Amino acid sequence: MTIVVNPHIFMPWLKRNLESSGVKFRRMDLDSLSDAHHLGHDVLINATGEGPKYLSDIKDQNMDLLRGQTMIIKSGYKKSFMRDDGNTYTYVIPRLDGTVILGGIRDPDVENTEVDIEIDKDIVTRINRSLPEHFSADLADYEVVGHNVGIRPYRSSGMRIEKETKNGQNIVHAYGKWYVVSNNLGLRDTGITGGGFIYSFGVAREVVKLVDEFLFPDGKARI
């Protein structure tokens, strides 16, 4: 069995559940983690995406950015497919609304955030090689209803999940991912592939353990 998460449904649901538990959401611009010191928290969780590359008191030199592009098509295909041959990373992810996500690519060209039709052609060609009975190699045969183009952070040395006390703040760092760069530019496979929703639950469990180490250093909850 494969679990498929639709972010447009999952994220609002998750936010509602957090708010009903008393979590408050606040949008801020920070130049450093120290800028959050006045908020009065016991522990700061640094899950700032690409932020560690730029935050003045972090400046993580292992952080970099990659461009991703996927297609959303009308299709009745119901199975998930994923193939990683070390050079290309190809996948098909069905959704419950009669659409399918086709991907993918991770490109160091982060300056370009427009949809690249040549990448679309490359994606469908790769998918056709693996699933010729279900997907055409001709882009004109697809009913494309949308695209996702985004810049994603990755960390060449792997995820950073650890705690530290810095400038008077208890901080738990939880950021960075390894990616397979799949545009044939000669870049190597650096580890696990991107899958923020897949790994988020495990990362959250590790973060909770580290937060508890700050709050309950003797291993016992204070009453």
C-alpha positions as CSV (number, residue, x, y, z in Angstrom):
1,M,0.0,0.0,0.0
2,T,1.2,3.5,-0.9
3,I,0.1,6.6,1.0
4,V,-0.2,9.7,-1.2
5,V,-0.3,13.1,0.3
6,N,-1.9,16.1,-1.6
7,P,-0.2,19.2,-0.1
8,H,-3.2,21.4,-1.0
9,I,-5.4,19.3,1.3
10,F,-2.8,18.1,3.8
11,M,-1.3,21.5,4.8
12,P,-4.6,23.3,5.5
13,W,-5.7,20.3,7.5
14,L,-2.5,20.2,9.5
15,K,-2.7,24.0,10.2
16,R,-6.3,23.7,11.4
17,N,-5.3,20.8,13.8
18,L,-2.4,22.7,15.2
19,E,-4.5,25.8,15.7
20,S,-7.2,23.8,17.5
21,S,-4.4,22.6,19.8
22,G,-3.4,26.2,20.7
23,V,-0.6,26.7,18.2
24,K,-0.4,30.3,17.0
25,F,1.0,31.2,13.6
26,R,3.0,34.4,13.1
27,R,4.8,35.6,10.1
28,M,8.2,37.4,10.6
29,D,11.3,38.5,8.7
30,L,14.5,37.5,10.5
31,D,18.1,38.3,9.6
32,S,19.3,36.0,12.3
33,L,18.0,33.5,14.8
34,S,18.9,36.1,17.5
35,D,16.1,38.3,16.1
36,A,13.6,35.9,17.6
37,H,15.1,36.1,21.1
38,H,12.5,38.5,22.4
39,L,9.6,36.1,21.7
40,G,10.1,34.5,25.1
41,H,10.2,30.9,24.1
42,D,11.9,28.0,25.9
43,V,13.2,26.4,22.7
44,L,13.6,27.7,19.2
45,I,13.2,25.1,16.4
46,N,15.2,26.2,13.3
47,A,13.3,24.7,10.4
48,T,13.9,27.7,8.1
49,G,14.3,25.9,4.8
50,E,16.9,27.8,2.8
51,G,17.3,30.3,5.8
52,P,20.5,28.7,7.2
53,K,22.3,29.7,4.0
54,Y,21.6,33.4,4.8
55,L,20.9,33.8,8.5
56,S,23.8,35.8,9.8
57,D,24.4,33.7,12.9
58,I,24.2,30.4,11.0
59,K,25.7,30.9,7.4
60,D,25.7,27.2,6.8
61,Q,28.2,26.7,4.0
62,N,26.8,23.2,3.2
63,M,23.4,24.7,2.1
64,D,22.6,25.2,-1.5
65,L,19.5,25.4,-3.8
66,L,18.1,23.3,-6.6
67,R,15.3,24.1,-9.0
68,G,12.5,21.5,-9.4
69,Q,9.8,21.1,-12.0
70,T,6.8,18.8,-12.2
71,M,3.7,18.5,-14.4
72,I,0.1,18.0,-13.3
73,I,-1.9,16.1,-15.9
74,K,-5.4,14.7,-16.2
75,S,-5.2,10.9,-16.0
76,G,-7.0,7.9,-14.5
77,Y,-3.7,6.1,-13.7
78,K,-3.8,4.8,-10.1
79,K,-0.4,3.5,-9.3
80,S,2.7,5.2,-8.0
81,F,5.9,4.8,-9.9
82,M,9.5,5.9,-9.1
83,R,12.8,5.2,-10.8
84,D,16.2,6.4,-9.9
85,D,19.1,5.1,-12.0
86,G,21.7,7.4,-10.5
87,N,21.5,9.9,-13.3
88,T,17.8,10.6,-13.6
89,Y,14.9,10.6,-11.1
90,T,11.5,9.8,-12.7
91,Y,8.2,9.4,-10.9
92,V,4.4,9.2,-11.3
93,I,2.2,10.1,-8.4
94,P,-1.6,9.8,-8.7
95,R,-4.0,12.0,-6.8
96,L,-7.5,11.5,-5.7
97,D,-8.9,14.3,-7.9
98,G,-8.2,12.6,-11.3
99,T,-4.8,14.2,-11.8
100,V,-1.3,12.8,-11.7
101,I,2.0,14.4,-10.9
102,L,4.8,13.6,-13.4
103,G,8.4,14.4,-12.6
104,G,11.1,15.1,-12.1
105,I,14.2,17.1,-12.2
106,R,16.5,18.9,-9.8
107,D,18.5,21.6,-11.5
108,P,21.2,24.0,-10.1
109,D,19.9,26.7,-12.4
110,V,17.9,28.4,-9.6
111,E,17.7,31.7,-11.5
112,N,15.1,30.3,-13.9
113,T,11.7,29.9,-12.2
114,E,9.6,29.7,-15.4
115,V,8.1,26.5,-16.8
116,D,10.6,24.9,-19.2
117,I,8.7,23.0,-22.0
118,E,11.9,21.1,-22.9
119,I,11.9,19.7,-19.4
120,D,8.3,18.6,-19.8
121,K,9.4,16.7,-23.0
122,D,12.2,15.1,-21.2
123,I,10.0,14.0,-18.3
124,V,7.3,12.3,-20.5
125,T,10.1,10.7,-22.6
126,R,11.5,9.1,-19.5
127,I,8.2,8.0,-18.2
128,N,7.2,6.5,-21.6
129,R,10.4,4.4,-21.5
130,S,9.3,2.8,-18.2
131,L,5.5,2.8,-18.7
132,P,4.9,2.8,-22.5
133,E,1.5,1.2,-22.2
134,H,0.2,4.0,-20.0
135,F,2.1,7.2,-21.0
136,S,2.9,8.6,-24.4
137,A,6.3,10.0,-25.3
138,D,4.5,12.9,-27.2
139,L,3.8,15.9,-25.0
140,A,0.9,16.8,-27.3
141,D,-1.0,13.7,-26.1
142,Y,-1.3,15.1,-22.5
143,E,-3.9,17.3,-20.9
144,V,-1.6,19.4,-18.8
145,V,-3.6,21.3,-16.1
146,G,-0.6,22.8,-14.3
147,H,3.0,22.8,-13.2
148,N,5.0,23.1,-10.1
149,V,8.3,25.0,-10.4
150,G,10.1,25.7,-7.2
151,I,13.5,26.4,-5.6
152,R,14.3,23.8,-2.9
153,P,17.1,23.9,-0.3
154,Y,19.4,21.0,0.1
155,R,22.4,20.3,2.3
156,S,25.4,18.5,0.7
157,S,26.5,17.0,4.1
158,G,23.0,15.7,5.0
159,M,20.3,16.9,7.3
160,R,21.2,18.8,10.4
161,I,19.1,17.6,13.3
162,E,20.9,18.6,16.5
163,K,20.6,21.0,19.5
164,E,22.8,23.8,20.7
165,T,22.6,26.8,23.0
166,K,23.6,29.9,21.2
167,N,23.4,33.6,22.2
168,G,21.2,32.7,25.1
169,Q,18.7,30.6,23.1
170,N,18.1,26.9,23.2
171,I,18.0,25.9,19.6
172,V,17.0,22.7,17.8
173,H,18.1,22.6,14.2
174,A,16.0,20.6,11.8
175,Y,16.8,21.5,8.2
176,G,18.6,20.4,5.0
177,K,18.1,17.4,2.7
178,W,20.2,15.3,0.4
179,Y,19.0,15.2,-3.1
180,V,19.7,13.2,-6.3
181,V,20.5,15.8,-8.9
182,S,18.9,14.4,-12.1
183,N,19.6,16.7,-15.0
184,N,22.7,14.9,-16.4
185,L,25.0,17.8,-15.5
186,G,27.6,15.4,-14.1
187,L,26.5,16.0,-10.5
188,R,26.6,12.9,-8.2
189,D,23.9,11.3,-6.2
190,T,24.4,12.8,-2.7
191,G,22.2,10.6,-0.7
192,I,18.5,10.2,-0.1
193,T,16.1,11.8,-2.5
194,G,13.8,14.7,-1.8
195,G,10.7,13.9,0.1
196,G,9.8,16.5,2.7
197,F,6.4,15.1,3.5
198,I,7.8,11.5,3.7
199,Y,10.5,12.4,6.1
200,S,8.7,15.1,8.1
201,F,7.1,12.7,10.6
202,G,10.4,11.0,11.4
203,V,12.2,14.4,11.6
204,A,9.5,15.7,13.9
205,R,10.0,12.7,16.3
206,E,13.7,13.4,16.5
207,V,13.0,17.1,17.1
208,V,10.6,16.3,20.0
209,K,13.4,14.2,21.6
210,L,15.8,17.0,21.4
211,V,13.3,19.6,22.7
212,D,12.6,17.3,25.7
213,E,16.3,17.1,26.4
214,F,16.3,20.9,26.9
215,L,13.0,21.0,28.9
216,F,13.6,17.9,31.0
217,P,17.4,17.4,31.3
218,D,17.0,14.9,34.1
219,G,14.6,12.8,32.0
220,K,11.6,13.6,34.1
221,A,8.7,16.1,33.4
222,R,8.5,18.8,36.0
223,I,5.1,19.0,37.7
